[in-house]
Amino acid sequence: MELKELQQKSTKDLHALLGQKREAMRAARFQTAAKQLKNVRELRVLKKDIAHILTVLNSISKTNQ
């Protein structure tokens, strides 16, 4: 997900997307432990997406203060 796309979303949408990404990360970790995950790179992509979302949320909260 692009950073510009994330910056255009509302905080409510960002929190919902963060929850979805965290749930996907949790499921991927379980699949990795059970040796069922074919694309291991998916974990890295999910981590980066979560970090991007948190960065945007933090920048929004700092500008509102």
N, CA, C and O of each residue as an XYZ file, in Angstrom:
260
protein
N       0.843     -1.166      0.000
C       0.000      0.000      0.000
C       0.896      1.241      0.000
O       1.874      1.316      0.744
N       0.553      2.184     -0.825
C       1.332      3.408     -0.967
C       1.079      4.350      0.216
O      -0.013      4.375      0.785
N       2.091      5.109      0.565
C       1.980      6.053      1.670
C       0.974      7.164      1.338
O       0.242      7.625      2.214
N       0.943      7.585      0.078
C      -0.007      8.633     -0.323
C      -1.446      8.155     -0.186
O      -2.325      8.928      0.194
N      -1.689      6.884     -0.494
C      -3.032      6.328     -0.343
C      -3.450      6.341      1.123
O      -4.596      6.649      1.448
N      -2.521      6.007      1.995
C      -2.826      5.954      3.424
C      -3.094      7.340      3.986
O      -3.952      7.502      4.854
N      -2.374      8.333      3.504
C      -2.534      9.688      4.021
C      -3.889     10.284      3.653
O      -4.351     11.222      4.302
N      -4.522      9.752      2.626
C      -5.816     10.269      2.196
C      -6.977      9.638      2.959
O      -8.105     10.124      2.881
N      -6.712      8.569      3.689
C      -7.777      7.870      4.418
C      -8.041      8.542      5.761
O      -7.176      9.229      6.305
N      -9.236      8.336      6.283
C      -9.576      8.884      7.590
C      -8.966      8.002      8.684
O      -8.543      6.877      8.418
N      -8.924      8.514      9.898
C      -8.335      7.744     10.991
C      -9.159      6.499     11.291
O      -8.611      5.466     11.678
N     -10.471      6.596     11.113
C     -11.331      5.430     11.337
C     -10.992      4.322     10.342
O     -10.897      3.152     10.714
N     -10.811      4.698      9.076
C     -10.434      3.722      8.053
C      -9.051      3.133      8.327
O      -8.817      1.943      8.113
N      -8.148      3.974      8.798
C      -6.790      3.503      9.097
C      -6.794      2.500     10.246
O      -6.079      1.499     10.201
N      -7.592      2.765     11.269
C      -7.677      1.831     12.393
C      -8.291      0.496     11.950
O      -7.861     -0.568     12.395
N      -9.290      0.561     11.080
C      -9.905     -0.667     10.567
C      -8.902     -1.453      9.724
O      -8.806     -2.675      9.841
N      -8.162     -0.751      8.882
C      -7.155     -1.395      8.045
C      -6.039     -1.988      8.891
O      -5.525     -3.063      8.582
N      -5.665     -1.292      9.955
C      -4.642     -1.797     10.867
C      -5.088     -3.102     11.516
O      -4.301     -4.041     11.637
N      -6.335     -3.160     11.928
C      -6.867     -4.388     12.514
C      -6.857     -5.545     11.523
O      -6.542     -6.680     11.880
N      -7.204     -5.245     10.277
C      -7.200     -6.287      9.243
C      -5.787     -6.801      8.987
O      -5.569     -8.006      8.866
N      -4.837     -5.884      8.905
C      -3.442     -6.276      8.635
C      -2.867     -7.076      9.808
O      -2.133     -8.043      9.606
N      -3.203     -6.670     11.023
C      -2.706     -7.412     12.192
C      -3.296     -8.816     12.242
O      -2.606     -9.766     12.611
N      -4.566     -8.954     11.876
C      -5.196    -10.275     11.844
C      -4.568    -11.131     10.747
O      -4.346    -12.326     10.944
N      -4.284    -10.533      9.602
C      -3.630    -11.269      8.516
C      -2.225    -11.700      8.930
O      -1.781    -12.795      8.583
N      -1.527    -10.842      9.672
C      -0.183    -11.165     10.167
C      -0.256    -12.333     11.144
O       0.586    -13.230     11.110
N      -1.249    -12.321     11.999
C      -1.416    -13.395     12.975
C      -1.683    -14.726     12.252
O      -1.094    -15.752     12.592
N      -2.564    -14.695     11.266
C      -2.879    -15.906     10.507
C      -1.659    -16.410      9.742
O      -1.427    -17.616      9.660
N      -0.886    -15.490      9.186
C       0.312    -15.880      8.441
C       1.351    -16.511      9.367
O       2.047    -17.450      8.980
N       1.451    -15.990     10.589
C       2.401    -16.581     11.543
C       2.006    -18.007     11.900
O       2.861    -18.885     12.012
N       0.704    -18.234     12.078
C       0.239    -19.587     12.364
C       0.489    -20.517     11.183
O       0.869    -21.674     11.367
N       0.277    -20.012      9.976
C       0.528    -20.825      8.787
C       2.016    -21.150      8.644
O       2.379    -22.248      8.223
N       2.865    -20.198      8.993
C       4.304    -20.441      8.927
C       4.708    -21.507      9.930
O       5.519    -22.380      9.622
N       4.151    -21.439     11.117
C       4.480    -22.426     12.150
C       4.019    -23.819     11.747
O       4.660    -24.809     12.099
N       2.914    -23.905     11.013
C       2.385    -25.197     10.577
C       2.962    -25.614      9.223
O       2.555    -26.629      8.657
N       3.914    -24.826      8.704
C       4.562    -25.089      7.407
C       3.551    -25.112      6.257
O       3.686    -25.898      5.320
N       2.541    -24.248      6.338
C       1.515    -24.179      5.307
C       1.644    -22.934      4.434
O       1.023    -22.855      3.374
N       2.436    -21.973      4.864
C       2.563    -20.721      4.133
C       3.549    -20.899      2.986
O       4.709    -21.248      3.204
N       3.087    -20.662      1.777
C       3.943    -20.823      0.598
C       4.789    -19.578      0.360
O       5.977    -19.674      0.052
N       4.171    -18.413      0.503
C       4.859    -17.155      0.230
C       5.315    -16.526      1.546
O       4.541    -15.829      2.202
N       6.553    -16.765      1.927
C       7.077    -16.276      3.196
C       7.283    -14.763      3.153
O       7.284    -14.101      4.191
N       7.456    -14.225      1.960
C       7.650    -12.779      1.810
C       6.411    -12.005      2.272
O       6.506    -10.820      2.593
N       5.277    -12.656      2.306
C       4.036    -12.016      2.749
C       4.181    -11.445      4.163
O       3.621    -10.393      4.468
N       4.932    -12.138      5.023
C       5.157    -11.644      6.388
C       5.867    -10.295      6.371
O       5.494     -9.380      7.104
N       6.878    -10.180      5.539
C       7.645     -8.938      5.453
C       6.766     -7.798      4.933
O       6.831     -6.676      5.437
N       5.957     -8.089      3.935
C       5.073     -7.076      3.360
C       4.036     -6.628      4.390
O       3.746     -5.437      4.500
N       3.481     -7.569      5.136
C       2.497     -7.217      6.166
C       3.113     -6.353      7.253
O       2.492     -5.395      7.712
N       4.343     -6.688      7.672
C       5.029     -5.880      8.688
C       5.223     -4.448      8.214
O       5.004     -3.499      8.967
N       5.634     -4.301      6.967
C       5.863     -2.960      6.425
C       4.557     -2.183      6.301
O       4.520     -0.983      6.571
N       3.487     -2.862      5.893
C       2.184     -2.199      5.800
C       1.723     -1.707      7.170
O       1.224     -0.589      7.300
N       1.892     -2.540      8.180
C       1.511     -2.149      9.550
C       2.331     -0.947      9.996
O       1.795     -0.022     10.606
N       3.622     -0.955      9.698
C       4.489      0.165     10.077
C       4.073      1.444      9.362
O       4.069      2.514      9.971
N       3.723      1.354      8.080
C       3.273      2.535      7.339
C       1.998      3.102      7.944
O       1.871      4.316      8.105
N       1.061      2.237      8.276
C      -0.213      2.691      8.860
C       0.033      3.372     10.195
O      -0.526      4.436     10.464
N       0.869      2.765     11.036
C       1.166      3.364     12.341
C       1.876      4.703     12.200
O       1.631      5.620     12.984
N       2.748      4.825     11.215
C       3.449      6.085     10.967
C       2.465      7.181     10.589
O       2.557      8.302     11.091
N       1.531      6.867      9.713
C       0.535      7.851      9.293
C      -0.354      8.242     10.463
O      -0.660      9.421     10.644
N      -0.774      7.253     11.267
C      -1.610      7.546     12.432
C      -0.868      8.436     13.431
O      -1.460      9.359     13.990
N       0.406      8.171     13.657
C       1.184      8.981     14.588
C       1.371     10.398     14.062
O       1.307     11.353     14.837
N       1.598     10.553     12.773
C       1.767     11.895     12.218
C       0.461     12.680     12.289
O       0.471     13.892     12.504
N      -0.666     11.986     12.107
C      -1.976     12.657     12.217
C      -2.218     13.109     13.649
O      -2.686     14.223     13.882
N      -1.898     12.240     14.610
C      -2.141     12.599     16.007
C      -1.220     13.738     16.469
O      -1.614     14.551     17.306
N      -0.020     13.797     15.938
C       0.888     14.889     16.326
C       0.474     16.215     15.717
O       0.671     17.262     16.333
N      -0.096     16.194     14.520
C      -0.535     17.447     13.908
C      -1.812     17.961     14.556
O      -2.081     19.161     14.510
N      -2.603     17.082     15.159
C      -3.846     17.505     15.815
C      -3.610     18.091     17.198
O      -4.500     18.740     17.748
N      -2.456     17.881     17.761
C      -2.201     18.362     19.127
C      -1.761     19.791     19.139
O      -1.505     20.350     20.205
